[in-house]
Amino acid sequence: MTEVTALAGLRAHPLRKAVLGELHARPFVSVSTPRQFVHYAFLTRTRQAQTPLQGPVGRWVDQTGATVSSLSDKSLLADKAEGRLRWEGHNEFDTYTWEIPPSQAASDAPAPRPNDPILNGALRPDGELIAAVRLRLLDETTLDLPTRERLREPAYNASRLDGGRATICSTFAPDGDGFVEIWVLNSAMSGFELGALVQRVLEIETYRCLALLGLPIIQAQAPAIQAAEDELPPMLARLSVQADLEDSRRLLSRISKLSADLEAASAAMAFRVAATRAYHEIVQLRLAALGEDAAVGRCTWSAFLARRLDPAVRTCMAMEDRQRRLSERLGRAGQLLTTRIELSMQQQNQEMLAALNERARLQLSLQHTVEGLSVVAMTYYGASVFHYLALGAHSRAPWLDVELATGLSIAPIALVLMFSLGLIRRAHVERQAGKLRRLSWSATYNRIRRWRRRQAPGS
């Protein structure tokens, strides 16, 4: 309240509350021995409720009359006589932990199923189940002999924590009910330390399952990536062989199809592979926080998970890198083939222009010949017209010699016709030259634009 009063006159950032509350979103809860915990993780992907009380947990609280003892946007504690429910919301999954009271947890047998609100159907979480854990928290000094003998079996991986103040054991394999069973044996830890330990152990199992979600997706994409890798070398070999334009276009179409399929596969697994990397790092951090020591004759949790979990995560990372490098190779092959097609088209254009030039030269020669004949013909018709004009003038001017005038008119008529045809030819040539210049500038501009697009980042 003091801080609120002191800062009341200041405008707070809209995310300040979320930033300050993030460190306290999932607090540790003090526990004591004996206890049993039934823990579930459901993959939800999208948050369907803004607060816990607006989702399935809120409906369960309303129906059962449970008492909410702690509430935030990302966690909730609800108490009943049969036990305590702890809900935690994460980015793509929710966890539900049912804590069984000491009167039932002291028994070696699992807690009665009707007490679990998820198994008895009173609480129906959103999403799909990805992890289910049954954790037994017992006092190591009062552990009975059958339980001690059971936990000494080779299938159990065991780690001593904090100099022997607690021991954790698990096979990491589901039992007949589908739960992964974990044992936490306390020697000298306080209630708060046990609460932190229980939460870390449950998180390790949850994040382990989430980290491995990427492996089946990667394995499903592996055949397509392998097929593309097998098909790429022959296509690259065809790039070094001179081929016609149509064959190059078919090859480019196939490379484009492979690239599109590869990008679709990459988009399908990109998020899952990134999540696998993040969850694996969280598992490593939680294991480091435990401070494990090796139990005599047992494999520690870190050693077991390093032997089983790490190779699966490395497989996901290697497949992602393999897909990326294959995509880059296909991109380079496509660029080379596009360049070849452009060069072939430019060569065809040059050959076409050369043919047009030759045709124009032949037309020009023919035109010169036709022009010569045309000048003679038009001069003849022009002289004939002038002859009739001279005859008409002779009727008024008898002294005019018609034949002489007609003969003298031939040369001027021929010169005028030759000059006129020259002007017409020059105007036609200038128009054709202007069209060729515009075509040349347009082709050059288009080549520059294509080059800029290839050089642009991300092209």
C-alpha positions in Angstrom: 0.0 0.0 0.0 2.9 2.4 0.8 4.2 1.9 -2.7 0.8 2.5 -4.3 0.3 5.7 -2.3 3.8 7.0 -3.1 3.5 6.2 -6.8 -0.2 7.2 -7.2 0.6 10.4 -9.2 2.8 8.6 -11.7 1.6 7.0 -14.9 2.5 3.3 -14.8 3.5 1.2 -17.8 0.6 -1.1 -18.8 2.9 -4.2 -18.4 4.4 -3.2 -15.0 2.0 -5.3 -13.1 2.7 -8.4 -15.2 6.4 -7.8 -15.0 6.4 -7.5 -11.2 4.0 -10.5 -10.8 6.0 -12.9 -13.0 8.6 -13.7 -10.3 5.8 -14.6 -7.9 3.4 -16.3 -10.4 4.1 -19.9 -9.2 5.3 -19.7 -5.6 6.6 -22.7 -3.6 4.2 -24.1 -0.9 5.5 -25.6 2.3 4.7 -29.3 2.7 5.4 -32.0 5.3 5.8 -35.8 5.3 4.0 -37.9 4.5 2.2 -36.6 1.4 1.0 -37.9 -1.9 0.7 -35.8 -5.1 -1.1 -36.7 -8.3 0.1 -34.4 -11.0 -1.2 -33.9 -14.6 -0.1 -31.7 -17.5 -2.5 -30.9 -20.3 -1.4 -29.4 -23.7 -3.8 -26.5 -24.3 -1.8 -24.4 -26.9 -4.3 -21.5 -26.5 -5.5 -19.9 -23.4 -9.3 -20.2 -23.3 -9.9 -18.3 -20.1 -8.5 -15.0 -18.9 -8.4 -16.1 -15.2 -8.3 -19.5 -13.5 -11.9 -19.0 -12.1 -13.2 -18.5 -15.6 -12.0 -22.0 -16.8 -12.7 -25.6 -15.7 -11.0 -25.0 -12.3 -13.5 -22.2 -11.6 -16.4 -24.5 -12.5 -15.1 -27.2 -10.2 -14.7 -24.7 -7.3 -18.3 -23.5 -7.8 -19.7 -27.1 -7.9 -17.7 -28.5 -4.9 -17.5 -25.4 -2.7 -13.7 -25.6 -2.4 -12.0 -22.7 -0.7 -9.6 -20.7 -2.8 -6.6 -19.9 -0.6 -4.3 -18.4 -3.3 -5.1 -16.9 -6.7 -3.1 -15.2 -9.4 -3.4 -15.1 -13.2 -1.1 -18.1 -13.5 -1.8 -20.2 -10.4 -4.5 -21.2 -8.0 -4.8 -23.1 -4.7 -8.1 -24.6 -3.7 -8.6 -26.6 -0.5 -11.1 -29.3 0.3 -11.3 -31.8 3.1 -10.2 -34.5 0.7 -7.1 -32.6 -0.5 -5.7 -29.5 -2.1 -5.7 -28.7 -5.8 -2.9 -26.6 -7.3 -3.4 -25.3 -10.8 -0.7 -23.5 -12.9 -1.1 -22.0 -16.3 1.8 -21.9 -18.8 2.1 -20.8 -22.4 0.9 -24.0 -24.1 0.0 -26.3 -21.2 -1.8 -26.3 -17.8 -0.8 -28.4 -14.8 -3.1 -29.8 -12.1 -1.6 -31.1 -8.9 -3.8 -32.9 -6.4 -2.2 -33.0 -2.9 -3.5 -35.8 -0.7 -3.7 -35.2 3.1 -1.4 -37.0 5.6 -4.1 -39.4 6.8 -4.3 -41.0 3.4 -0.7 -40.4 2.2 0.8 -42.5 5.1 -0.6 -45.7 3.5 1.7 -47.6 1.1 -1.1 -48.1 -1.3 -2.1 -45.4 -3.8 -4.7 -43.0 -2.6 -8.3 -43.9 -3.3 -9.2 -42.9 -6.9 -12.5 -41.1 -6.0 -10.6 -38.4 -4.1 -8.8 -37.3 -7.4 -11.2 -34.8 -9.0 -9.8 -35.4 -12.5 -10.0 -39.2 -12.3 -13.5 -39.2 -10.8 -14.7 -36.8 -13.5 -15.5 -33.8 -11.3 -12.9 -31.7 -13.0 -12.5 -31.8 -16.8 -9.4 -29.9 -17.9 -9.1 -28.4 -21.4 -6.5 -29.9 -23.7 -4.8 -33.3 -24.1 -3.0 -35.2 -21.4 0.8 -35.2 -21.9 2.1 -36.0 -18.4 0.7 -37.9 -15.4 2.8 -38.4 -12.2 2.1 -40.0 -8.9 4.6 -38.6 -6.3 5.1 -40.2 -2.9 6.7 -38.0 -0.2 7.7 -40.1 2.8 10.0 -39.9 5.8 13.1 -42.0 5.0 13.7 -42.9 8.7 10.2 -44.5 9.0 10.2 -46.2 5.6 9.1 -49.8 5.8 11.3 -52.7 4.7 9.2 -53.8 1.6 9.3 -50.2 0.2 13.1 -50.0 0.8 13.6 -53.3 -1.0 11.4 -52.1 -3.9 13.4 -48.9 -4.3 16.6 -50.8 -4.4 15.6 -52.5 -7.7 17.9 -51.8 -10.6 15.1 -50.1 -12.6 15.0 -47.2 -10.1 17.2 -44.2 -10.8 18.1 -42.5 -7.5 19.9 -39.3 -6.5 21.0 -38.1 -3.1 20.3 -34.4 -2.6 21.9 -31.7 -0.5 24.4 -34.0 1.1 21.9 -36.8 1.8 19.1 -34.7 3.3 16.7 -36.2 0.7 16.6 -38.9 -1.9 14.6 -39.0 -5.1 13.8 -42.3 -7.0 11.9 -43.1 -10.2 11.9 -45.5 -13.1 10.5 -42.8 -15.4 8.2 -45.5 -16.8 4.4 -45.5 -16.5 2.8 -48.1 -14.2 -0.3 -50.1 -14.8 -2.5 -47.0 -14.3 -0.5 -44.9 -16.7 1.3 -42.8 -14.0 5.0 -42.2 -13.7 5.8 -43.0 -10.1 8.3 -40.8 -8.2 9.5 -41.3 -4.6 10.9 -38.5 -2.5 12.4 -39.6 0.8 13.0 -36.9 3.3 15.7 -37.0 5.9 16.3 -33.5 7.2 14.6 -31.0 4.8 12.2 -28.3 6.1 8.7 -27.9 4.8 9.6 -25.1 2.5 12.6 -26.9 1.1 10.4 -30.0 0.5 7.8 -27.8 -1.3 10.4 -26.4 -3.6 11.8 -29.9 -4.2 8.4 -31.4 -5.0 7.7 -28.7 -7.5 11.1 -29.0 -9.2 10.7 -32.8 -9.5 7.3 -32.5 -11.0 8.5 -29.9 -13.4 11.4 -32.1 -14.5 8.9 -34.9 -15.5 6.5 -32.4 -17.2 9.2 -30.6 -19.2 10.8 -33.9 -20.1 7.6 -35.1 -21.8 7.1 -31.7 -23.5 10.7 -31.7 -24.7 10.2 -35.0 -26.4 7.1 -33.9 -28.3 9.3 -32.7 -31.1 10.9 -36.0 -31.8 7.9 -37.8 -33.4 7.3 -34.7 -35.6 10.9 -34.7 -36.7 10.9 -38.4 -37.4 7.7 -38.0 -39.5 9.5 -35.4 -41.6 12.7 -37.3 -42.0 11.6 -39.4 -45.0 10.7 -36.3 -47.0 13.9 -34.6 -46.2 15.9 -37.7 -47.1 14.1 -38.0 -50.4 14.9 -34.4 -51.2 18.5 -34.9 -50.3 18.7 -38.0 -52.6 17.1 -36.1 -55.5 19.2 -33.0 -55.2 22.6 -34.3 -56.4 21.3 -35.6 -59.8 19.6 -32.2 -60.3 22.8 -30.4 -59.5 24.7 -32.6 -61.9 22.2 -31.6 -64.6 23.1 -27.9 -64.0 26.6 -28.6 -65.3 25.2 -30.0 -68.6 24.2 -27.6 -71.3 20.4 -28.1 -71.8 17.7 -26.4 -73.9 15.4 -23.8 -72.4 12.4 -26.1 -72.0 14.5 -28.7 -70.0 15.8 -25.9 -67.8 12.3 -24.8 -67.1 11.2 -28.3 -66.1 14.2 -28.6 -63.8 13.4 -25.2 -62.2 9.8 -26.3 -61.7 11.0 -29.4 -59.9 13.4 -27.5 -57.7 10.7 -25.0 -56.8 8.4 -27.8 -55.9 11.0 -29.4 -53.6 11.7 -26.0 -52.0 8.0 -25.4 -51.4 7.5 -28.8 -49.8 10.6 -28.3 -47.6 9.4 -24.9 -46.5 6.0 -26.4 -45.6 7.7 -29.1 -43.6 9.9 -26.5 -41.9 6.9 -24.4 -40.9 5.2 -27.5 -39.5 8.1 -28.4 -37.2 9.7 -25.0 -36.5 7.7 -24.2 -33.4 7.9 -27.7 -32.0 11.7 -27.8 -32.4 12.1 -24.4 -30.8 9.9 -25.6 -27.9 12.0 -28.8 -27.6 15.1 -26.7 -27.2 13.6 -24.5 -24.6 12.1 -27.3 -22.5 15.3 -29.2 -22.6 17.1 -26.2 -21.2 14.6 -26.0 -18.4 15.1 -29.6 -17.6 18.8 -29.0 -17.3 18.3 -26.0 -15.1 15.9 -27.9 -12.8 18.4 -30.8 -12.5 21.2 -28.4 -11.7 19.1 -26.8 -9.0 18.6 -30.2 -7.3 22.3 -30.6 -6.5 22.5 -34.3 -7.0 24.9 -36.8 -5.6 25.2 -40.3 -6.8 23.6 -43.0 -4.7 25.7 -46.2 -4.3 25.1 -48.5 -7.2 22.4 -46.2 -8.8 22.2 -44.1 -11.9 21.4 -40.4 -11.0 18.5 -38.6 -12.7 20.9 -36.4 -14.6 22.9 -39.3 -15.9 19.8 -41.2 -16.9 18.2 -38.2 -18.7 21.5 -37.3 -20.3 21.6 -40.8 -21.8 18.0 -40.9 -22.9 16.7 -37.4 -23.3 19.8 -35.6 -24.7 20.2 -37.8 -27.8 16.5 -37.2 -28.7 16.9 -33.5 -28.4 20.2 -33.6 -30.4 18.3 -35.5 -33.1 15.7 -32.7 -33.3 18.5 -30.1 -33.5 20.4 -32.1 -36.2 17.3 -32.5 -38.3 16.5 -28.8 -38.1 20.0 -28.0 -39.2 19.8 -30.6 -41.9 16.6 -29.1 -43.2 18.0 -25.6 -43.1 21.1 -26.5 -45.1 19.1 -28.4 -47.7 16.8 -25.4 -48.1 19.9 -23.2 -48.7 21.3 -25.6 -51.3 17.9 -25.8 -53.1 17.8 -22.0 -53.1 21.3 -21.7 -54.6 20.4 -24.3 -57.3 17.2 -22.4 -58.1 19.2 -19.1 -58.5 21.8 -20.8 -60.8 19.0 -22.3 -62.9 17.2 -19.0 -63.1 20.4 -17.3 -64.3 20.8 -20.0 -66.9 17.2 -19.5 -68.2 17.7 -15.7 -68.3 20.9 -16.1 -70.3 19.2 -18.5 -72.7 16.4 -16.1 -73.2 18.8 -13.3 -73.8 20.6 -15.4 -76.3 17.3 -16.2 -78.0 16.5 -12.5 -78.0 19.8 -11.7 -79.6 19.3 -14.3 -82.3 15.8 -13.0 -82.9 17.1 -9.4 -83.2 19.8 -10.6 -85.6 17.2 -12.3 -87.7 15.1 -9.1 -87.6 18.1 -7.1 -88.7 18.8 -9.4 -91.6 15.2 -9.3 -92.6 15.2 -5.5 -92.4 18.4 -5.4 -94.5 16.7 -7.6 -97.2 13.6 -5.5 -97.0 15.7 -2.4 -97.4 17.4 -3.8 -100.5 14.1 -4.8 -101.9 12.7 -1.4 -101.0 15.6 0.3 -102.8 14.9 -1.8 -105.9 11.2 -1.1 -105.7 11.8 2.5 -105.1 13.9 2.7 -108.2 11.2 1.0 -110.3 8.6 3.2 -108.6 10.5 6.4 -109.5 10.6 5.3 -113.1 6.9 4.4 -113.2 5.8 7.5 -111.4 8.1 9.6 -113.5 6.4 8.1 -116.6 3.0 8.8 -115.3 4.0 12.3 -114.1 5.5 13.1 -117.6 2.2 11.8 -119.2 0.2 14.1 -117.0 2.5 17.0 -117.8 2.2 16.1 -121.5 -1.6 16.6 -121.3 -1.1 19.8 -119.5 1.3 21.0 -122.2 -1.3 20.1 -124.9 -3.8 22.2 -123.1 -1.4 25.1 -122.9 -0.5 24.7 -126.7 -4.1 25.4 -127.6 -3.7 28.8 -126.1 0.0 29.3 -126.9 0.7 27.8 -130.3 4.3 28.7 -130.0 4.8 26.1 -127.2 6.6 22.9 -128.4 4.7 20.1 -126.5 7.2 17.3 -127.1 10.1 19.5 -126.0 8.3 20.6 -122.9 7.4 17.1 -122.0 11.0 15.9 -122.4 12.4 18.7 -120.3 9.9 17.9 -117.5 11.1 14.3 -117.0 14.3 15.2 -115.0 12.6 17.6 -112.5 9.7 15.1 -112.0 12.2 12.3 -111.3 14.2 14.4 -108.8 11.1 15.5 -106.9 9.9 11.9 -106.6 13.3 10.7 -105.4 13.5 13.5 -102.8 10.0 12.8 -101.5 10.6 9.0 -101.2 13.8 9.7 -99.3 12.0 11.8 -96.8 9.3 9.1 -96.3 12.0 6.4 -95.9 13.9 8.5 -93.3 10.8 9.1 -91.2 10.0 5.4 -91.3 13.5 4.4 -90.2 13.4 6.9 -87.3 10.1 5.5 -86.1 11.6 1.9 -86.1 14.8 3.1 -84.4 12.7 4.7 -81.6 10.8 1.5 -81.1 14.0 -0.5 -80.8 15.5 1.9 -78.3 12.4 1.8 -76.1 12.5 -2.0 -76.3 16.2 -2.1 -75.4 15.7 0.3 -72.4 12.7 -1.7 -71.2 14.6 -5.0 -71.3 17.6 -3.4 -69.5 15.3 -1.9 -66.8 13.6 -5.3 -66.2 17.0 -7.0 -65.9 18.1 -4.4 -63.3 14.9 -4.9 -61.3 15.4 -8.7 -61.3 19.0 -8.3 -60.2 18.0 -6.0 -57.3 15.3 -8.4 -56.1 17.9 -11.2 -56.0 20.3 -9.0 -54.0 17.6 -7.9 -51.6 17.9 -9.4 -48.0 15.6 -12.4 -47.5 15.1 -13.0 -51.3 
